[in-house]
């Protein structure tokens, strides 16, 4: 090889490396731009959701979701993220309508179930009478409110972690969450049920402190009401307990990762179940329904939905054995 040919090869390799670096930079810029547009679209949607009943609010919401759909890449992971975000904001809108159906608010059947289980006592009342100190924020009040509030953050953080570590688990997790949210909505619409603290305020059971706003406002007065407005309240969404249903999905997904993460998930599940009772947010029957919904969605609904549309990596894995057997089978046919 002449020196001139060698120089041409070196120049060609340098040029290819430069092109690859430029392509990587452009790809990173495009992904950053997509991320900014996604966040902007979600922000516009959330800021307008209280005005979605007006023409302008509806237009802004639809346009923001259209932008979200258009800017998401078509890869499997991004498709799942798009499905997750759209499903979440759709659930949020429907949840806020569930208390406007005109169905009577249920106050008595959860109390009757508690009386059946505990010989005339209510679990929420008993816990607060034996542990809680009215008008005083204790350290375990803060911890249990933290567990309660983690529901609004932890499932989404786990989605990010699973997306990075295991695309198959990420897919199952996203489908499980969405199925749980929307099946839970059926209970919200059909059986609007007041939580224990509200039933107590209405005088149908002994006094129960609403501990969550007490703890939050202890650190920053008025923060609870502001957060309550942003999240979009539905005060009669106790049946089923989606707090515990989603926590069930979280725990089961962590068990799929391994026994150590599974044990952590189980501890988190038990802490959430106890917190919901102690804080006066849910009854025992709400929690039983929540665990049932979450387990049903994970073990029954999710596998069936996964089989309808396999992700690309799994499709290739299933296709590989067929491709490997194609040549031998062709030879057998010729003979």
C-alpha positions in Angstrom: 0.0 0.0 0.0 1.4 3.4 -1.0 1.8 6.3 1.4 -0.9 8.1 -0.6 -3.4 5.3 -0.1 -2.6 5.1 3.6 -3.1 8.8 4.0 -6.4 8.6 2.1 -7.6 5.8 4.5 -6.5 7.9 7.6 -8.4 10.9 6.2 -11.4 8.8 5.5 -11.4 7.3 9.0 -11.0 10.8 10.6 -13.8 12.1 8.4 -16.1 9.2 9.4 -15.3 9.7 13.1 -16.0 13.4 12.7 -19.4 12.6 11.0 -20.3 10.1 13.7 -19.5 12.7 16.4 -21.6 15.3 14.6 -24.5 12.8 14.3 -24.3 12.0 18.0 -24.3 15.7 18.9 -27.3 16.3 16.6 -29.1 13.3 18.1 -28.5 14.6 21.6 -29.8 18.0 20.7 -32.9 16.5 19.1 -33.5 14.4 22.2 -33.1 17.4 24.4 -35.5 19.4 22.2 -38.0 16.6 22.4 -37.7 16.5 26.2 -38.3 20.2 26.5 -41.4 20.0 24.2 -42.7 17.1 26.2 -42.4 18.9 29.4 -43.9 22.1 27.9 -46.8 20.1 26.5 -47.5 18.5 29.9 -47.2 21.9 31.6 -49.7 23.5 29.3 -52.1 20.6 29.7 -51.9 20.7 33.5 -52.2 24.4 33.7 -55.4 24.3 31.6 -57.0 21.2 33.0 -59.2 23.2 35.4 -60.5 25.1 32.3 -61.0 22.1 30.1 -64.7 22.8 30.0 -64.2 26.1 28.2 -63.4 26.2 24.5 -60.0 27.8 25.0 -59.0 25.4 27.7 -60.1 22.5 25.6 -58.1 23.7 22.5 -55.0 24.2 24.6 -55.3 20.7 26.1 -55.8 19.0 22.8 -53.0 21.0 21.1 -50.6 20.1 24.0 -51.4 16.4 23.7 -51.0 16.6 19.9 -47.5 18.1 20.3 -46.7 15.4 22.8 -47.7 12.7 20.4 -45.8 14.2 17.4 -42.5 14.8 19.2 -42.2 11.4 20.8 -39.9 9.1 18.9 -41.3 5.9 17.5 -39.0 3.6 19.4 -40.5 1.0 21.8 -39.4 2.8 25.0 -40.7 6.2 23.8 -44.0 4.7 22.7 -44.5 3.3 26.2 -43.7 6.6 27.8 -46.2 8.3 25.5 -48.8 5.7 26.4 -48.0 6.2 30.1 -48.2 10.0 30.0 -51.4 10.2 27.9 -53.0 7.5 30.1 -52.1 9.3 33.2 -53.5 12.7 32.2 -56.6 11.0 30.8 -57.1 9.3 34.2 -56.6 12.6 35.9 -59.4 14.2 33.9 -61.8 11.3 34.4 -61.1 11.0 38.1 -62.2 14.6 38.6 -65.5 13.8 36.9 -66.3 10.7 39.0 -67.8 12.7 41.9 -70.2 14.5 39.5 -72.2 11.5 38.3 -75.1 12.1 40.7 -74.7 8.7 42.4 -75.3 8.9 46.1 -72.2 9.2 48.2 -71.7 6.0 50.3 -71.0 6.5 54.0 -72.3 3.4 55.8 -71.2 0.1 54.2 -67.5 0.5 55.0 -68.3 1.2 58.7 -70.6 -1.9 58.7 -67.7 -4.0 57.3 -65.4 -2.7 60.1 -68.1 -3.5 62.7 -68.3 -7.1 61.3 -64.6 -7.6 61.4 -63.8 -5.9 64.7 -67.0 -6.6 66.8 -68.4 -3.1 66.5 -65.2 -1.1 66.4 -63.7 1.0 63.6 -60.1 0.3 62.7 -59.3 4.0 61.9 -60.8 5.2 65.2 -59.1 2.6 67.3 -55.6 3.4 65.8 -56.0 7.1 66.3 -57.3 6.7 69.9 -54.3 4.5 70.8 -51.5 6.2 68.9 -52.4 9.7 67.7 -52.1 12.8 69.9 -54.6 15.5 68.8 -53.1 18.9 68.0 -49.6 17.6 68.1 -47.5 16.5 65.2 -45.4 13.4 66.2 -42.4 12.0 64.4 -44.3 9.0 63.1 -47.1 11.2 61.9 -44.4 12.9 59.6 -43.1 9.5 58.5 -46.5 8.1 57.7 -47.6 11.2 55.8 -44.3 10.8 53.8 -45.3 7.3 53.0 -48.7 8.5 51.9 -47.3 11.3 49.7 -44.8 9.0 48.1 -47.7 7.6 46.1 -47.6 10.7 43.9 -43.8 10.4 43.2 -42.4 6.9 43.7 -44.3 5.0 41.0 -43.1 7.4 38.4 -39.5 7.2 39.6 -39.7 3.4 39.4 -40.9 3.7 35.8 -37.7 5.7 35.0 -35.6 3.1 36.7 -37.3 0.1 35.0 -37.0 1.8 31.6 -33.2 2.0 32.1 -32.7 -1.5 33.5 -35.3 -3.8 32.0 -37.5 -2.9 29.0 -39.7 -6.0 29.5 -40.4 -5.2 33.1 -40.9 -1.6 32.2 -43.6 -2.6 29.7 -45.4 -4.9 32.2 -45.2 -2.1 34.9 -46.7 0.6 32.6 -49.5 -1.7 31.5 -50.1 -2.8 35.1 -50.3 0.8 36.3 -52.6 2.0 33.6 -54.9 -1.0 33.9 -55.1 -0.4 37.7 -55.9 3.3 37.3 -58.7 2.7 34.8 -60.3 -0.3 36.5 -60.2 1.7 39.7 -62.1 4.4 38.0 -65.0 2.1 37.6 -65.3 2.0 41.4 -65.1 5.8 41.6 -68.0 6.2 39.2 -70.2 3.4 40.4 -69.6 3.6 44.2 -68.5 7.1 45.2 -67.4 6.5 48.8 -66.4 9.1 51.4 -63.1 8.4 53.3 -63.1 7.9 57.0 -62.1 11.5 57.9 -65.0 12.9 55.9 -67.5 10.4 57.3 -66.4 11.5 60.8 -66.9 15.2 59.9 -70.4 14.3 58.8 -71.1 12.8 62.2 -71.5 9.1 61.1 -68.6 7.8 63.2 -66.5 8.9 66.1 -64.0 11.8 65.6 -61.1 11.2 63.4 -58.3 13.8 62.8 -57.4 14.5 59.1 -53.7 14.2 59.8 -52.3 14.8 56.3 -53.2 18.5 56.1 -52.1 19.0 59.7 -48.6 17.7 59.1 -48.1 19.4 55.8 -49.4 22.8 57.0 -47.3 22.4 60.2 -44.2 23.0 58.0 -45.7 25.4 55.5 -49.2 26.9 56.1 -51.5 26.6 53.1 -49.3 24.2 51.2 -51.9 21.4 51.5 -54.7 23.4 49.9 -52.4 24.5 47.1 -51.3 21.0 46.4 -54.8 19.7 46.7 -55.9 22.2 43.9 -53.0 21.2 41.6 -53.6 17.5 41.9 -57.3 17.8 41.2 -59.4 16.7 44.2 -62.0 14.0 44.3 -63.1 13.7 48.0 -65.3 10.6 47.4 -62.7 8.4 45.7 -62.1 6.0 48.6 -63.3 2.8 46.8 -61.1 1.1 45.8 -57.9 2.4 47.4 -55.8 3.2 44.4 -53.0 4.2 46.8 -52.8 0.5 47.9 -53.7 -0.8 44.4 -50.7 1.0 42.8 -48.5 0.1 45.7 -49.4 -3.5 45.0 -48.2 -3.1 41.4 -45.0 -1.5 42.7 -44.3 -4.4 45.2 -45.1 -7.1 42.6 -42.8 -5.4 40.0 -40.0 -5.2 42.6 -40.4 -8.9 43.4 -39.9 -9.6 39.7 -36.5 -7.9 39.9 -35.3 -10.1 42.8 -36.0 -11.1 46.3 -34.1 -8.2 47.9 -36.1 -5.6 46.1 -39.2 -7.7 46.6 -38.7 -7.6 50.4 -38.3 -3.8 50.2 -41.5 -3.6 48.1 -43.4 -5.7 50.7 -42.2 -3.4 53.6 -43.3 -0.4 51.6 -46.7 -2.1 50.9 -47.3 -2.8 54.6 -46.2 0.8 55.5 -48.7 2.2 53.0 -51.5 0.0 54.2 -51.0 1.0 57.8 -50.6 4.7 56.9 -53.8 4.8 55.0 -55.7 3.4 58.0 -54.0 5.5 60.6 -54.3 8.8 58.7 -58.0 8.3 58.2 -57.7 8.2 54.4 -59.2 4.7 53.7 -61.1 1.9 55.4 -60.1 -1.8 55.5 -62.6 -2.7 52.8 -61.1 0.0 50.5 -57.7 -1.6 51.0 -58.9 -5.1 50.3 -60.5 -3.9 47.1 -57.3 -2.0 46.2 -55.1 -5.1 46.7 -57.6 -7.2 44.7 -57.6 -4.7 41.8 -53.8 -4.4 41.7 -53.3 -8.2 41.8 -55.9 -8.8 39.2 -54.3 -6.2 36.8 -50.8 -7.6 37.4 -51.5 -11.3 37.1 -54.5 -11.4 34.7 -54.9 -8.1 32.7 -51.2 -7.3 32.1 -50.1 -10.7 30.5 -53.1 -10.6 28.2 -52.4 -7.1 27.0 -48.7 -7.9 26.6 -49.6 -10.8 24.3 -51.7 -8.5 22.0 -48.7 -6.3 21.0 -45.3 -7.7 21.8 -42.4 -5.2 21.9 -39.8 -5.3 19.2 -37.0 -6.9 21.2 -39.3 -9.8 22.3 -40.6 -10.2 18.7 -37.1 -10.6 17.5 -36.3 -13.1 20.2 -39.4 -15.2 19.2 -38.6 -14.9 15.5 -34.9 -16.0 15.9 -35.6 -19.7 16.5 -37.9 -19.8 13.5 -35.2 -18.2 11.4 -32.6 -20.7 12.7 -34.9 -23.7 11.8 -35.9 -22.3 8.4 -32.9 -23.8 6.5 -33.1 -27.4 8.0 -36.9 -27.4 7.3 -36.3 -26.3 3.7 -33.8 -29.2 3.2 -36.3 -31.7 4.7 -39.0 -30.5 2.3 -36.6 -30.9 -0.7 -35.8 -34.5 0.3 
